[in-house]
Amino acid sequence: MTLLIAGLIVFLGVHSVRIFADGWRSSQVARLGLGAYKGIYSAVSALGLVLIVVGYGQAREAPLLLWNPPLWTRHLSALLMLFAFVLLVAAYVPRNRLRVMVKHPMVLGVKIWAAGHLLANGHAEDLLLFGGFLLWAVFDFRAARQRDRIHGRVDARSTLAGDAATVIIGAALWAVFARYLHAWLIGVQPFVG
């Protein structure tokens, strides 16, 4: 699990700079330029993600069971992923009600994704991966909302078209991922068992 832990430290660490060191981040953007900062940020994030994927895969080869979740938690988790996908899409579709109400729908989607997977998985590597992301998302959501209040951020009004596109695209992505991609990428079929 060493690679998984290292990946989580690198990936969540770089994604936590705005939470714990926003002033330092601003000074680095000013010093390096936004493009260079984003390039370094992206490279470090990609490295962390690769370490997470490889480390999680290795940990799953010798799993350590901490608890045995009931079967129904898998189905609840699959349903929660529908909401997580809609929230993820809400972060990118302009003028949708979820973005206006939640302000940071992607981070809320990560919370739901992590919590849902914690409900349905009881191995040590699951606790590290999903628990780490859940903890990060809690702190990030709080910090982002605080930045919004400080800077007086106001989103544009929502439209029915934005709302409809968010729900339709999110539900379609969820269905495709659940039906085809999750088993192919992760090795687990969400609606089986």
Rosetta blueprint (number, residue, H / E / L):
1 M L
2 T H
3 L H
4 L H
5 I H
6 A H
7 G H
8 L H
9 I H
10 V H
11 F H
12 L H
13 G H
14 V H
15 H H
16 S L
17 V H
18 R H
19 I H
20 F H
21 A L
22 D H
23 G H
24 W H
25 R H
26 S H
27 S H
28 Q H
29 V H
30 A H
31 R H
32 L H
33 G L
34 L H
35 G H
36 A H
37 Y H
38 K H
39 G H
40 I H
41 Y H
42 S H
43 A H
44 V H
45 S H
46 A H
47 L H
48 G H
49 L H
50 V H
51 L H
52 I H
53 V H
54 V H
55 G H
56 Y H
57 G H
58 Q H
59 A H
60 R H
61 E H
62 A L
63 P L
64 L L
65 L E
66 L L
67 W L
68 N L
69 P L
70 P L
71 L L
72 W H
73 T H
74 R H
75 H H
76 L H
77 S H
78 A H
79 L H
80 L H
81 M H
82 L H
83 F H
84 A H
85 F H
86 V H
87 L H
88 L H
89 V H
90 A H
91 A L
92 Y L
93 V L
94 P L
95 R L
96 N L
97 R H
98 L H
99 R H
100 V H
101 M H
102 V H
103 K L
104 H L
105 P H
106 M H
107 V H
108 L H
109 G H
110 V H
111 K H
112 I H
113 W H
114 A H
115 A H
116 G H
117 H H
118 L H
119 L H
120 A H
121 N L
122 G L
123 H E
124 A H
125 E H
126 D H
127 L H
128 L H
129 L H
130 F H
131 G H
132 G H
133 F H
134 L H
135 L H
136 W H
137 A H
138 V H
139 F H
140 D H
141 F H
142 R H
143 A H
144 A H
145 R H
146 Q H
147 R H
148 D H
149 R H
150 I H
151 H H
152 G L
153 R L
154 V L
155 D L
156 A L
157 R L
158 S L
159 T L
160 L H
161 A H
162 G H
163 D H
164 A H
165 A H
166 T H
167 V H
168 I H
169 I H
170 G H
171 A H
172 A H
173 L H
174 W H
175 A H
176 V H
177 F H
178 A H
179 R H
180 Y H
181 L H
182 H H
183 A H
184 W H
185 L H
186 I H
187 G L
188 V L
189 Q L
190 P L
191 F L
192 V L
193 G L
